[in-house]
Amino acid sequence: MVKKLRYKINVIFGMIFSQSMKHNQFIILVAICTCFVTKSFSQRGNQRIQNGIGLMGGITKFDIVTSNFEIEQGNGFLGGTAATVDIPFKWYNIGFGMQLSENHVNILGRPTSASTESEFIDYKLFAVQIPLLIHIKVFSHYFNVDVGPMFQYNSKLELVDDSQEGYYINNYNNLMAEDIVNISQFNINGVIGASLGIRNFKLKAQYIYGFTNIFNKLEKQNLETSGGDSRFKGNQSQIFLGAAVMF
């Protein structure tokens, strides 16, 4: 009887061990994800390290700094998620997230190559941005200065009004509106800004500047650049005003 019972116990533990090995990777993944969205404690000095997630959104002003084209900044909007690692007794917190934006920018053009009348051609640009920020604690949780890099993947420029597709870009003789849409789609930006509010709600303002040349890809397309500069260079410039709610 004892031998039978011992045999059954061994079989049961063997089955449990086998199933746990199969799901070992899943358990590890769940544990890692839980650490990112729940409260934890550091071993050193028993300092409480609180992780939080939240939602943010607001309006944008978008521009491209360049000498190739005559550009007027446009409006847009931005929304996404934010995560923070709140470290007590330190002069900074760490933040990261993912945000989606749609921005407009206007480039001066003309209806025909010989036309003397000009009007702005409206383009829009979609972007996915991943900021990695340090939040400098000026006044604890109430006022922070935000600074850090941002990685961006954006769409091509898209004409808002299809009737402007045959327009010519000013500063060039034969460069057309649809010729400049295929811009660089991976860019690296720098962010500086500020957050003002209480622990769970903050007003945010950020200035985002593109370190990389967003027009770099245009130089590889053998475009007709007579009458203007054949070297294309532009750096995006974006202002964000909005708010964030943390949980």
VMD Tcl script that draws the C-alpha trace (Angstrom):
set ca {
  {0.00 0.00 0.00}
  {2.81 2.40 0.94}
  {4.64 1.59 -2.28}
  {1.52 2.33 -4.35}
  {0.99 5.65 -2.55}
  {4.65 6.60 -3.05}
  {4.38 5.73 -6.74}
  {1.29 7.94 -7.18}
  {2.99 10.86 -5.42}
  {6.03 10.56 -7.69}
  {3.80 10.51 -10.78}
  {1.90 13.62 -9.65}
  {5.09 15.58 -8.89}
  {6.53 14.48 -12.22}
  {3.50 15.82 -14.08}
  {3.65 19.12 -12.18}
  {7.37 19.51 -12.92}
  {6.84 18.72 -16.60}
  {4.03 21.29 -16.96}
  {6.01 23.96 -15.08}
  {8.96 23.50 -17.42}
  {6.69 23.97 -20.45}
  {5.29 27.23 -19.08}
  {8.52 28.52 -17.57}
  {9.04 31.21 -20.22}
  {5.46 32.42 -19.85}
  {5.85 32.75 -16.07}
  {9.06 34.74 -16.48}
  {7.39 37.07 -19.00}
  {4.44 37.70 -16.67}
  {6.81 38.41 -13.78}
  {8.78 40.95 -15.81}
  {5.63 42.73 -17.01}
  {4.27 42.83 -13.46}
  {7.44 44.51 -12.26}
  {6.95 47.33 -14.75}
  {3.40 48.22 -13.74}
  {3.28 47.53 -9.99}
  {4.94 48.89 -6.89}
  {8.28 47.40 -5.86}
  {10.95 47.87 -3.20}
  {14.69 48.15 -3.64}
  {16.97 46.05 -1.49}
  {19.39 48.87 -0.78}
  {18.12 50.96 2.13}
  {14.54 49.68 1.65}
  {13.71 52.68 -0.54}
  {10.24 52.52 -2.05}
  {10.37 52.60 -5.86}
  {6.96 53.17 -7.41}
  {6.27 52.43 -11.06}
  {3.26 53.98 -12.76}
  {1.58 54.15 -16.12}
  {-0.69 56.79 -17.58}
  {-2.24 58.46 -20.59}
  {-1.24 61.75 -22.18}
  {-2.53 63.93 -24.98}
  {-2.56 67.43 -26.38}
  {-1.97 69.72 -29.34}
  {1.17 70.32 -31.37}
  {2.82 72.96 -33.51}
  {5.00 71.35 -36.19}
  {7.70 72.89 -38.39}
  {10.72 71.82 -40.44}
  {13.77 74.06 -40.20}
  {15.30 74.21 -43.69}
  {16.74 76.60 -46.26}
  {15.48 74.51 -49.21}
  {11.81 75.42 -48.95}
  {9.64 78.22 -47.62}
  {7.72 76.55 -44.80}
  {4.89 77.62 -42.53}
  {4.32 75.63 -39.33}
  {1.10 73.68 -39.01}
  {-1.11 72.30 -36.25}
  {-1.54 68.75 -35.06}
  {-2.33 66.52 -32.11}
  {-0.52 63.91 -30.03}
  {-1.63 61.12 -27.72}
  {-0.14 58.06 -26.13}
  {1.01 56.25 -23.02}
  {3.59 57.23 -20.43}
  {5.38 55.22 -17.76}
  {7.50 56.50 -14.88}
  {9.87 55.01 -12.35}
  {9.54 57.21 -9.26}
  {12.73 56.99 -7.18}
  {12.51 58.67 -3.74}
  {15.55 60.46 -2.31}
  {16.96 60.96 -5.81}
  {17.03 64.20 -7.80}
  {15.43 62.54 -10.80}
  {12.82 60.07 -12.01}
  {12.93 58.01 -15.22}
  {10.19 58.06 -17.83}
  {9.42 56.35 -21.12}
  {6.41 55.65 -23.30}
  {4.97 55.57 -26.79}
  {3.05 58.38 -28.46}
  {1.25 58.78 -31.78}
  {0.95 62.11 -33.56}
  {-0.51 63.65 -36.68}
  {1.04 66.93 -37.78}
  {0.55 69.36 -40.65}
  {3.20 71.46 -42.37}
  {2.78 73.94 -45.24}
  {5.33 74.37 -48.06}
  {5.07 77.29 -50.47}
  {4.40 76.38 -54.09}
  {2.73 77.59 -57.30}
  {0.08 76.11 -59.64}
  {2.32 76.16 -62.74}
  {6.03 76.36 -63.36}
  {5.81 79.90 -64.75}
  {3.15 81.17 -62.32}
  {3.91 84.29 -60.26}
  {1.18 83.50 -57.72}
  {2.10 81.29 -54.79}
  {0.13 79.41 -52.14}
  {0.97 77.01 -49.38}
  {0.72 73.27 -50.08}
  {-0.66 71.40 -47.08}
  {1.09 68.16 -46.10}
  {0.43 65.88 -43.14}
  {2.79 63.56 -41.33}
  {2.02 60.63 -39.02}
  {4.62 59.59 -36.45}
  {5.25 57.04 -33.71}
  {7.58 58.42 -31.07}
  {9.33 56.67 -28.18}
  {10.84 59.10 -25.64}
  {13.34 58.05 -22.95}
  {13.33 60.87 -20.43}
  {14.89 61.96 -17.17}
  {12.47 63.97 -15.01}
  {14.53 66.36 -12.88}
  {12.76 67.05 -9.59}
  {12.75 70.81 -9.15}
  {9.92 70.76 -6.59}
  {9.42 67.09 -5.75}
  {6.29 65.76 -7.51}
  {4.90 69.19 -8.38}
  {7.34 70.59 -10.93}
  {9.80 68.61 -13.05}
  {12.11 69.44 -15.95}
  {12.02 66.72 -18.63}
  {14.99 66.01 -20.90}
  {16.17 63.11 -23.04}
  {16.29 61.47 -26.49}
  {13.35 60.36 -28.61}
  {13.21 57.72 -31.35}
  {10.74 58.34 -34.16}
  {9.30 56.39 -37.04}
  {7.18 58.54 -39.33}
  {5.19 58.20 -42.53}
  {5.98 59.89 -45.80}
  {4.60 63.36 -46.34}
  {1.02 63.12 -47.57}
  {-0.76 65.74 -49.63}
  {-3.97 66.83 -47.90}
  {-5.51 68.36 -51.05}
  {-5.17 66.14 -54.13}
  {-5.76 69.14 -56.39}
  {-2.32 70.45 -55.36}
  {-0.53 67.34 -56.60}
  {0.67 69.05 -59.80}
  {1.96 72.16 -58.02}
  {5.58 73.27 -58.28}
  {7.72 73.93 -55.21}
  {9.04 77.48 -54.84}
  {12.84 77.98 -54.97}
  {13.03 75.34 -57.74}
  {12.16 75.44 -61.43}
  {10.63 72.01 -61.97}
  {10.43 70.32 -58.56}
  {6.84 69.22 -57.99}
  {4.78 68.79 -54.82}
  {4.67 64.98 -55.08}
  {8.45 64.76 -55.64}
  {9.33 65.59 -52.03}
  {6.98 63.26 -50.15}
  {9.45 60.37 -49.77}
  {11.34 61.72 -46.75}
  {13.45 59.81 -44.20}
  {11.21 57.72 -41.99}
  {13.50 56.94 -39.06}
  {14.67 59.95 -37.06}
  {16.23 60.72 -33.69}
  {15.05 63.75 -31.73}
  {15.92 65.56 -28.53}
  {13.27 66.56 -25.98}
  {13.26 69.30 -23.34}
  {10.19 70.30 -21.41}
  {8.44 70.69 -18.08}
  {5.67 69.03 -16.07}
  {3.52 70.91 -13.55}
  {0.85 69.43 -11.30}
  {0.20 66.86 -8.60}
  {1.25 63.22 -8.45}
  {-1.56 61.86 -10.66}
  {-2.25 64.80 -12.96}
  {0.25 67.03 -14.74}
  {0.23 69.74 -17.36}
  {3.04 69.18 -19.84}
  {4.97 71.32 -22.31}
  {7.74 69.96 -24.55}
  {9.98 71.17 -27.32}
  {11.11 68.41 -29.69}
  {13.97 69.00 -32.14}
  {15.14 66.58 -34.81}
  {18.85 65.78 -34.64}
  {18.73 63.86 -37.92}
  {18.12 65.23 -41.42}
  {14.49 64.43 -42.24}
  {15.12 65.32 -45.93}
  {18.19 63.09 -46.25}
  {16.35 60.50 -48.35}
  {15.46 63.11 -50.99}
  {19.12 63.37 -52.02}
  {19.10 59.75 -53.20}
  {16.18 60.12 -55.63}
  {17.81 62.06 -58.52}
  {15.25 64.85 -58.31}
  {15.10 67.78 -60.71}
  {16.71 70.52 -58.62}
  {17.49 73.18 -61.23}
  {17.14 76.69 -59.87}
  {17.71 75.58 -56.28}
  {19.99 73.73 -53.89}
  {20.52 70.05 -54.78}
  {21.48 69.23 -51.20}
  {18.41 68.78 -49.03}
  {18.60 69.38 -45.30}
  {15.82 69.79 -42.74}
  {15.34 69.30 -39.02}
  {11.89 68.91 -37.55}
  {10.74 71.23 -34.79}
  {7.70 70.41 -32.67}
  {5.99 72.06 -29.71}
  {3.66 69.95 -27.56}
  {1.16 71.34 -25.01}
  {-1.01 68.88 -23.16}
  {-1.70 66.93 -19.99}
  {-1.02 63.50 -18.50}
  {-3.07 61.38 -16.09}
  {-1.09 58.79 -14.12}
  {-2.46 55.66 -12.44}
}
mol new
graphics top color blue
foreach p $ca { graphics top sphere $p radius 0.5 }
foreach p [lrange $ca 0 end-1] q [lrange $ca 1 end] { graphics top cylinder $p $q radius 0.2 }
display resetview
